[in-house]
């Protein structure tokens, strides 16, 4: 069985000389001089490395290296030289680290989260042949924030490092230190440093994870949901403004869509006359963020677009990439102006004030005082029946517009199920949400491919006016044909997929959870 490093908290009364004295009673020791290093820990904004059971740090001492540590065992799984701070996975040099990072990060950028300044004194445990059989490292640690002056001391640590082939010596060393009644660390150094700056792993997620009271008045629950969505939107403003990666804007827009859906679908809870200005305000936010997000999507898809073409003409698509980059730059600059505008700030500030004010209770509206669970059952049941009816009427000749309308209703249903999922048994509600997502993915692909094909035609016309070469337009024409072919494929798959979604077993499951017929 593989052995893992063991970390103990260094007691205040125990210093290096005391540790050396204890270990030397039954071990031969060799001491390495003190070394000072600085570790900077990185992760994406939504903690993807952490969620993949990893900790990623860049260590700067005599040289720079980037290391992935397995969070569960504290083992360094892979390290490599790194002269510059990591960003996107594509900027990391080829090797095991990049292979591990790329599928985890996808389109997200790595951000520096916290620094740890460390002084290490290393003791090598030797056998009778003067070979090193284990290492003991005494660490003195300090944390510091990446921005600002927040800094402080962390508990010292004693780190035991095993060496391959000397398992028995390592176990002996563990027993010796266990006899000192040292306390093993419950948290990693990374977690302690994050706590020092007031953060904790996973403190941001775009996923909905409400804990709702089924008996709470519906207006209280609606406010709880909308305030959480507002928190998510506001958390992504700075990253959107700085264009750190495309997912900041994506999450901001999703929070905006969910808010608009909550306004319209959690019905009879607030006075519609008071709600109307906020509906318009969030509609405006959706509008001003649309162009930049669309261009983000085309840039994210560009590698696939290029790879789908015959190899001989792949380079012909490069003017399209340049076109996207240039127009994205312009759209991003316009978006920043809107985000920095008084109107944007006032819209969000007014919305928060209204939600937090006692007047936001809306207790004169018909559903405001209804129990949350009863309102959720009724609204989800109604939306499900509409989806079931409209989806069953779609055939091979149904106009595309009706599929788009069905997608909108499926989105409303999904949002409502996700808003209120904590009210229902977890396995049952998640299974139905997953079944609904299959339909949404199909309808989304159908609509997205249609929009992409139309946009590529429009881009081509604009590029022609701007003097793009004919070869680029021909390559884009091939892409349009491929996209339309895939769209027809998605449409052909719809009937079978919807038949599975509307199966008798799913209908019974909806009925049991929400009372849907």
C-alpha positions as CSV (number, residue, x, y, z in Angstrom):
1,X,0.0,0.0,0.0
2,X,1.3,3.4,-1.0
3,X,2.3,5.6,2.0
4,X,1.3,9.3,2.1
5,X,2.9,12.3,3.8
6,X,1.7,12.9,7.4
7,X,1.4,16.4,8.8
8,X,1.4,17.4,12.5
9,X,0.8,20.8,14.1
10,X,4.0,22.1,15.6
11,X,3.4,22.9,19.4
12,X,4.5,26.3,20.5
13,X,7.0,24.9,23.0
14,X,8.7,22.7,20.4
15,X,11.5,24.2,18.3
16,X,13.9,22.8,15.8
17,X,16.6,21.9,18.4
18,X,14.0,20.2,20.6
19,X,12.8,18.1,17.6
20,X,16.3,17.2,16.6
21,X,17.1,16.0,20.1
22,X,14.0,13.8,20.3
23,X,14.6,12.2,16.9
24,X,18.3,11.7,17.5
25,X,17.6,9.5,20.4
26,X,16.7,6.6,18.1
27,X,17.7,7.9,14.6
28,X,20.8,9.0,12.8
29,X,20.1,12.5,11.5
30,X,21.5,14.9,8.8
31,X,20.3,18.5,8.7
32,X,19.7,20.5,5.6
33,X,20.1,24.3,5.9
34,X,17.0,26.5,6.2
35,X,15.2,27.3,3.0
36,X,12.7,30.1,2.4
37,X,10.1,29.6,-0.3
38,X,6.9,31.4,-1.4
39,X,3.9,29.4,-2.5
40,X,1.0,30.9,-4.4
41,X,-2.1,28.8,-4.6
42,X,-4.3,29.0,-7.7
43,X,-7.7,27.8,-8.7
44,X,-10.5,28.9,-11.1
45,X,-13.2,31.2,-9.7
46,X,-15.6,28.3,-9.3
47,X,-13.0,26.1,-7.6
48,X,-12.6,23.4,-10.3
49,X,-9.1,22.2,-9.1
50,X,-10.5,21.8,-5.6
51,X,-13.6,20.0,-6.9
52,X,-11.2,17.6,-8.7
53,X,-9.6,16.8,-5.4
54,X,-6.6,18.9,-6.1
55,X,-4.5,21.8,-4.8
56,X,-2.4,23.8,-7.2
57,X,0.5,26.0,-6.2
58,X,3.5,27.7,-7.7
59,X,6.5,27.6,-5.5
60,X,9.3,30.1,-5.8
61,X,12.6,29.4,-4.1
62,X,15.8,28.6,-5.8
63,X,13.7,28.0,-8.9
64,X,10.0,28.1,-9.8
65,X,7.8,25.1,-10.1
66,X,4.1,24.4,-10.5
67,X,2.7,21.5,-8.5
68,X,-0.6,19.6,-8.2
69,X,-1.2,18.0,-4.8
70,X,-3.8,15.4,-4.2
71,X,-6.1,17.0,-1.6
72,X,-7.1,13.7,0.1
73,X,-3.6,12.3,0.6
74,X,-1.4,15.5,0.4
75,X,0.8,13.7,-2.2
76,X,2.4,15.8,-4.9
77,X,1.1,14.0,-8.0
78,X,3.0,16.1,-10.5
79,X,5.4,19.1,-10.6
80,X,7.1,20.9,-13.4
81,X,9.2,24.0,-13.9
82,X,7.2,27.2,-14.4
83,X,8.7,30.6,-14.9
84,X,5.4,32.5,-15.3
85,X,2.2,32.5,-13.4
86,X,-0.3,29.9,-14.8
87,X,-3.4,31.2,-16.6
88,X,-5.5,29.1,-19.1
89,X,-4.6,25.4,-19.4
90,X,-3.4,26.0,-22.9
91,X,-0.6,28.3,-21.5
92,X,0.9,25.5,-19.3
93,X,3.8,23.7,-21.0
94,X,3.1,20.2,-22.3
95,X,3.4,17.5,-19.7
96,X,1.5,15.6,-17.1
97,X,0.4,18.8,-15.3
98,X,-1.3,20.1,-18.5
99,X,-2.9,16.8,-19.1
100,X,-4.4,16.9,-15.6
101,X,-5.4,20.6,-15.8
102,X,-6.9,20.9,-19.2
103,X,-10.1,18.7,-18.7
104,X,-10.6,20.2,-15.3
105,X,-10.3,23.9,-16.2
106,X,-11.8,23.8,-19.7
107,X,-12.4,27.5,-20.6
108,X,-11.7,28.9,-17.1
109,X,-8.6,30.8,-16.1
110,X,-6.5,30.1,-13.0
111,X,-6.5,33.0,-10.5
112,X,-4.0,33.5,-7.6
113,X,-5.9,33.1,-4.3
114,X,-3.4,33.3,-1.5
115,X,0.3,33.4,-0.7
116,X,2.2,31.3,1.9
117,X,5.6,32.4,2.9
118,X,7.5,29.4,4.4
119,X,10.7,28.7,6.2
120,X,11.7,25.0,6.1
121,X,14.3,23.1,8.1
122,X,14.7,19.6,6.8
123,X,16.0,16.6,8.7
124,X,17.0,13.5,6.9
125,X,16.7,10.2,8.7
126,X,19.7,8.0,7.7
127,X,20.4,4.3,7.9
128,X,23.7,2.7,8.8
129,X,24.9,3.2,5.3
130,X,24.2,6.9,5.4
131,X,21.3,6.5,3.0
132,X,18.2,8.8,3.5
133,X,15.2,6.6,4.4
134,X,12.7,9.4,5.4
135,X,12.5,13.1,5.7
136,X,11.1,15.4,8.5
137,X,10.4,19.0,7.6
138,X,9.7,21.7,10.1
139,X,7.7,24.5,8.6
140,X,7.1,28.1,9.9
141,X,4.3,29.6,7.8
142,X,2.8,33.0,7.1
143,X,-0.2,33.8,4.9
144,X,-0.7,37.0,2.8
145,X,-3.5,38.1,0.6
146,X,-2.9,38.5,-3.1
147,X,-4.5,42.0,-2.9
148,X,-4.4,44.2,0.2
149,X,-2.4,44.0,3.4
150,X,-4.1,41.1,5.1
151,X,-1.3,38.9,6.4
152,X,-0.5,36.9,9.5
153,X,1.1,33.8,11.1
154,X,-0.1,30.3,10.6
155,X,0.5,27.3,12.9
156,X,3.9,25.7,12.4
157,X,3.9,22.2,11.0
158,X,6.0,19.0,11.1
159,X,5.8,17.2,7.8
160,X,6.8,13.5,7.5
161,X,7.8,12.5,4.0
162,X,8.0,8.8,3.0
163,X,10.6,7.5,0.6
164,X,9.9,4.5,-1.7
165,X,11.5,1.3,-0.5
166,X,11.8,2.4,3.1
167,X,8.2,1.8,4.3
168,X,9.2,0.2,7.6
169,X,11.5,3.1,8.5
170,X,8.6,5.5,7.8
171,X,6.2,3.5,10.0
172,X,8.7,3.5,12.8
173,X,9.1,7.3,12.5
174,X,5.3,7.7,12.7
175,X,5.1,5.6,15.8
176,X,7.9,7.7,17.4
177,X,6.2,11.0,16.7
178,X,2.8,9.6,17.7
179,X,4.3,8.9,21.2
180,X,4.8,12.6,21.5
181,X,1.0,13.1,21.3
182,X,1.4,15.6,18.4
183,X,-1.9,16.7,16.9
184,X,-2.3,15.8,13.2
185,X,-3.5,18.7,11.1
186,X,-7.2,18.5,10.1
187,X,-6.8,21.1,7.3
188,X,-4.1,21.5,4.7
189,X,-1.8,24.5,4.8
190,X,-3.8,25.9,1.8
191,X,-7.1,25.7,3.8
192,X,-5.5,27.5,6.8
193,X,-4.2,30.2,4.5
194,X,-7.5,30.7,2.9
195,X,-9.2,30.9,6.3
196,X,-6.6,33.6,7.2
197,X,-7.9,35.9,4.4
198,X,-11.5,35.1,5.1
199,X,-12.1,32.6,2.3
200,X,-13.0,28.9,2.2
201,X,-12.9,26.4,-0.7
202,X,-16.1,26.3,-2.7
203,X,-17.4,29.6,-1.4
204,X,-18.6,30.4,-4.9
205,X,-20.7,28.2,-7.1
206,X,-23.2,29.1,-9.9
207,X,-25.2,26.0,-9.0
208,X,-28.5,26.5,-7.3
209,X,-28.4,25.0,-3.8
210,X,-31.2,26.6,-1.7
211,X,-32.3,25.2,1.6
212,X,-36.0,26.1,1.6
213,X,-38.6,25.8,4.4
214,X,-41.7,24.1,2.8
215,X,-44.0,26.0,5.3
216,X,-42.5,29.4,4.8
217,X,-44.7,32.0,3.2
218,X,-44.1,32.1,-0.6
219,X,-43.1,35.7,-0.6
220,X,-40.3,35.0,1.9
221,X,-39.0,32.1,-0.2
222,X,-39.2,34.1,-3.4
223,X,-37.1,36.8,-1.8
224,X,-34.6,34.3,-0.6
225,X,-34.2,32.8,-4.1
226,X,-33.9,36.2,-5.8
227,X,-31.4,37.6,-3.3
228,X,-29.2,34.6,-3.8
229,X,-29.4,35.0,-7.6
230,X,-28.5,38.7,-7.1
231,X,-25.4,37.7,-5.1
232,X,-24.3,35.4,-7.9
233,X,-24.8,38.1,-10.5
234,X,-22.8,40.7,-8.5
235,X,-20.0,38.2,-7.8
236,X,-19.4,37.9,-11.5
237,X,-19.3,41.7,-12.4
238,X,-15.6,42.3,-11.7
239,X,-14.5,39.2,-13.7
240,X,-16.8,40.2,-16.6
241,X,-15.5,43.8,-16.5
242,X,-11.9,42.6,-16.6
243,X,-12.7,39.8,-19.2
244,X,-10.8,37.3,-17.1
245,X,-12.5,34.4,-18.8
246,X,-15.8,33.8,-20.7
247,X,-17.5,32.1,-17.7
248,X,-17.9,35.3,-15.7
249,X,-20.2,36.8,-18.3
250,X,-21.9,33.4,-18.8
251,X,-22.7,33.1,-15.1
252,X,-23.8,36.7,-14.9
253,X,-26.2,36.1,-17.8
254,X,-27.5,32.8,-16.3
255,X,-28.3,34.6,-13.0
256,X,-30.1,37.3,-15.0
257,X,-32.2,34.7,-16.9
258,X,-33.0,32.9,-13.7
259,X,-34.1,36.1,-12.0
260,X,-36.4,37.0,-14.9
261,X,-37.8,33.5,-14.8
262,X,-38.4,33.7,-11.1
263,X,-40.1,37.1,-11.5
264,X,-42.5,35.7,-14.1
265,X,-43.0,32.1,-12.8
266,X,-43.3,32.5,-9.1
267,X,-46.7,34.1,-9.7
268,X,-48.9,36.1,-7.4
269,X,-46.3,36.7,-4.8
270,X,-45.3,40.3,-5.5
271,X,-47.3,43.3,-6.8
272,X,-46.8,43.1,-10.6
273,X,-46.9,46.9,-10.8
274,X,-43.9,47.1,-8.5
275,X,-42.1,44.3,-10.2
276,X,-42.5,45.7,-13.7
277,X,-39.6,48.2,-13.6
278,X,-37.3,45.4,-12.4
279,X,-38.4,43.1,-15.2
280,X,-37.5,45.9,-17.6
281,X,-34.1,46.5,-15.9
282,X,-33.1,42.8,-16.0
283,X,-34.3,42.6,-19.6
284,X,-31.9,45.5,-20.3
285,X,-29.0,43.6,-18.6
286,X,-29.8,40.6,-20.8
287,X,-29.7,42.8,-23.9
288,X,-26.4,44.6,-23.2
289,X,-24.6,41.4,-22.4
290,X,-25.9,39.4,-25.4
291,X,-23.4,40.4,-28.2
292,X,-20.3,39.8,-26.1
293,X,-21.6,36.4,-25.0
294,X,-22.4,35.4,-28.5
295,X,-18.9,36.3,-29.7
296,X,-17.5,34.4,-26.7
297,X,-19.4,31.3,-27.9
298,X,-18.1,31.6,-31.4
299,X,-14.5,32.0,-30.1
300,X,-14.9,29.0,-27.8
301,X,-16.3,27.0,-30.8
302,X,-13.6,28.1,-33.2
303,X,-11.2,25.2,-32.7
304,X,-14.1,22.8,-33.4
305,X,-15.2,24.8,-36.4
306,X,-11.6,24.6,-37.8
307,X,-11.2,20.9,-37.0
308,X,-14.5,20.1,-38.8
309,X,-13.1,21.4,-42.1
310,X,-10.9,19.4,-44.5
311,X,-7.3,19.8,-43.5
312,X,-6.4,21.5,-46.8
313,X,-8.7,24.5,-46.1
314,X,-8.5,24.8,-42.3
315,X,-6.0,27.7,-42.5
316,X,-8.5,29.6,-44.8
317,X,-10.7,30.1,-41.7
318,X,-8.1,32.2,-39.9
319,X,-9.6,35.6,-41.1
320,X,-12.8,34.6,-39.4
321,X,-10.9,34.1,-36.2
322,X,-9.3,37.6,-36.5
323,X,-12.8,39.0,-37.3
324,X,-14.2,37.5,-34.1
325,X,-11.4,38.7,-31.9
326,X,-11.6,42.3,-33.3
327,X,-15.4,42.5,-32.9
328,X,-15.2,40.9,-29.5
329,X,-12.8,43.6,-28.4
330,X,-15.2,46.3,-29.5
331,X,-18.3,44.6,-27.9
332,X,-16.4,44.1,-24.6
333,X,-15.5,47.8,-24.5
334,X,-19.1,48.7,-25.0
335,X,-20.2,46.2,-22.3
336,X,-17.8,47.7,-19.8
337,X,-19.2,51.1,-20.4
338,X,-22.7,49.8,-19.7
339,X,-21.6,47.9,-16.6
340,X,-19.9,51.1,-15.3
341,X,-22.9,53.2,-16.0
342,X,-25.1,54.7,-13.2
343,X,-28.1,52.9,-14.7
344,X,-26.5,49.5,-14.2
345,X,-25.5,50.2,-10.6
346,X,-28.9,51.8,-9.8
347,X,-30.8,48.8,-11.3
348,X,-29.0,46.3,-9.0
349,X,-29.0,48.6,-6.0
350,X,-32.7,49.3,-6.3
351,X,-33.5,45.6,-6.8
352,X,-31.6,44.7,-3.6
353,X,-33.2,47.4,-1.6
354,X,-36.7,46.4,-2.8
355,X,-36.1,42.7,-1.9
356,X,-34.7,43.5,1.5
357,X,-37.3,46.1,2.5
358,X,-40.3,45.0,4.5
359,X,-42.5,46.4,1.7
360,X,-41.2,43.6,-0.6
361,X,-43.3,41.1,1.3
362,X,-46.3,41.7,-1.0
363,X,-48.7,40.2,1.5
364,X,-51.7,41.7,-0.3
365,X,-51.1,39.5,-3.4
366,X,-53.0,36.2,-3.8
367,X,-50.1,33.8,-3.3
368,X,-47.8,35.8,-1.0
369,X,-48.8,33.9,2.2
370,X,-49.2,30.5,0.7
371,X,-46.9,27.8,2.0
372,X,-43.9,27.5,-0.3
373,X,-44.4,23.8,-1.0
374,X,-48.0,24.3,-2.1
375,X,-47.0,27.0,-4.5
376,X,-44.1,25.0,-5.9
377,X,-46.3,22.0,-6.5
378,X,-48.9,24.0,-8.4
379,X,-46.5,26.0,-10.6
380,X,-44.3,23.0,-11.5
381,X,-47.4,20.9,-12.3
382,X,-48.8,23.5,-14.5
383,X,-45.6,24.0,-16.4
384,X,-45.1,20.3,-16.8
385,X,-48.6,19.8,-18.2
386,X,-47.9,22.5,-20.8
387,X,-44.6,21.0,-21.8
388,X,-46.2,17.5,-22.1
389,X,-49.0,18.8,-24.2
390,X,-47.0,21.0,-26.6
391,X,-44.2,18.5,-26.9
392,X,-46.5,15.7,-27.9
393,X,-48.0,17.8,-30.7
394,X,-44.6,18.3,-32.4
395,X,-44.0,16.3,-35.5
396,X,-41.8,16.3,-38.6
397,X,-43.6,19.2,-40.2
398,X,-44.0,21.4,-37.1
399,X,-42.6,24.9,-37.7
400,X,-39.3,25.5,-36.0
401,X,-40.8,28.4,-34.0
402,X,-42.9,25.9,-32.0
403,X,-39.8,24.0,-31.0
404,X,-38.2,27.3,-29.8
405,X,-41.4,28.0,-27.8
406,X,-41.2,24.5,-26.3
407,X,-37.6,25.1,-25.3
408,X,-38.6,28.3,-23.4
409,X,-41.2,26.4,-21.5
410,X,-38.8,23.6,-20.7
411,X,-36.3,26.2,-19.4
412,X,-39.0,27.7,-17.1
413,X,-39.9,24.2,-15.9
414,X,-36.2,23.4,-15.2
415,X,-35.6,26.7,-13.3
416,X,-38.7,26.1,-11.1
417,X,-37.6,22.5,-10.4
418,X,-34.1,23.7,-9.5
419,X,-35.3,26.6,-7.4
420,X,-37.5,24.3,-5.3
421,X,-35.5,21.0,-5.4
422,X,-34.7,21.0,-1.7
423,X,-38.4,20.5,-0.9
424,X,-38.4,17.1,-2.6
425,X,-36.5,13.8,-2.2
426,X,-33.1,14.3,-3.7
427,X,-32.8,11.2,-5.9
428,X,-36.4,11.6,-7.3
429,X,-36.1,15.3,-8.2
430,X,-32.6,15.0,-9.6
431,X,-33.7,12.1,-11.9
432,X,-36.5,14.2,-13.3
433,X,-34.3,17.3,-13.8
434,X,-31.8,15.1,-15.6
435,X,-34.6,13.7,-17.9
436,X,-35.7,17.3,-18.6
437,X,-32.1,18.3,-19.4
438,X,-32.0,15.7,-22.2
439,X,-34.8,17.4,-23.9
440,X,-33.4,20.9,-23.3
441,X,-30.0,19.8,-24.7
442,X,-31.7,18.6,-27.9
443,X,-33.8,21.7,-28.3
444,X,-30.9,23.9,-27.4
445,X,-28.7,22.3,-30.0
446,X,-31.5,22.6,-32.6
447,X,-31.9,26.3,-31.9
448,X,-28.2,27.1,-31.4
449,X,-27.2,25.5,-34.7
450,X,-29.8,27.5,-36.5
451,X,-28.6,30.7,-34.9
452,X,-25.0,29.9,-35.6
453,X,-25.7,29.1,-39.3
454,X,-27.5,32.4,-39.7
455,X,-24.9,34.4,-37.8
456,X,-22.1,32.8,-39.9
457,X,-23.9,34.0,-43.0
458,X,-24.2,37.5,-41.6
459,X,-20.6,37.5,-40.5
460,X,-19.5,36.4,-44.0
461,X,-21.5,39.3,-45.5
462,X,-19.8,41.7,-43.1
463,X,-16.4,40.3,-43.7
464,X,-16.9,40.6,-47.5
465,X,-17.6,44.3,-47.0
466,X,-14.4,44.6,-44.9
467,X,-12.3,42.9,-47.7
468,X,-12.0,39.4,-46.4
469,X,-10.5,36.9,-48.9
470,X,-12.9,34.6,-50.9
471,X,-11.3,31.5,-49.5
472,X,-12.4,32.5,-46.0
473,X,-16.0,32.9,-47.1
474,X,-16.0,29.6,-48.9
475,X,-14.7,27.9,-45.8
476,X,-17.5,29.6,-43.8
477,X,-20.0,28.4,-46.3
478,X,-18.9,24.8,-45.8
479,X,-19.4,25.4,-42.0
480,X,-22.9,26.7,-42.6
481,X,-23.8,23.6,-44.5
482,X,-22.4,21.4,-41.7
483,X,-24.3,23.3,-39.0
484,X,-27.6,23.0,-40.9
485,X,-27.0,19.3,-41.4
486,X,-26.4,18.8,-37.7
487,X,-29.6,20.9,-36.9
488,X,-31.7,18.5,-39.0
489,X,-30.1,15.6,-37.2
490,X,-31.1,17.1,-33.8
491,X,-34.6,17.6,-35.1
492,X,-34.9,14.0,-36.2
493,X,-33.8,12.9,-32.7
494,X,-36.4,15.0,-30.9
495,X,-39.5,12.7,-31.3
496,X,-37.7,9.7,-29.8
497,X,-36.2,11.7,-27.0
498,X,-39.4,13.4,-26.1
499,X,-41.2,10.0,-26.2
500,X,-38.8,8.8,-23.5
501,X,-39.3,12.0,-21.4
502,X,-43.1,11.7,-21.6
503,X,-43.0,8.0,-20.7
504,X,-45.6,6.6,-18.3
505,X,-43.0,6.1,-15.6
506,X,-41.9,9.7,-15.8
507,X,-45.5,10.9,-15.8
508,X,-46.1,8.9,-12.6
509,X,-42.9,10.2,-11.1
510,X,-44.0,13.8,-11.8
511,X,-47.4,13.1,-10.4
512,X,-46.0,11.6,-7.2
513,X,-43.7,14.6,-6.6
514,X,-45.8,17.5,-7.7
515,X,-49.4,16.2,-8.2
516,X,-49.1,16.6,-11.9
517,X,-51.6,14.6,-14.1
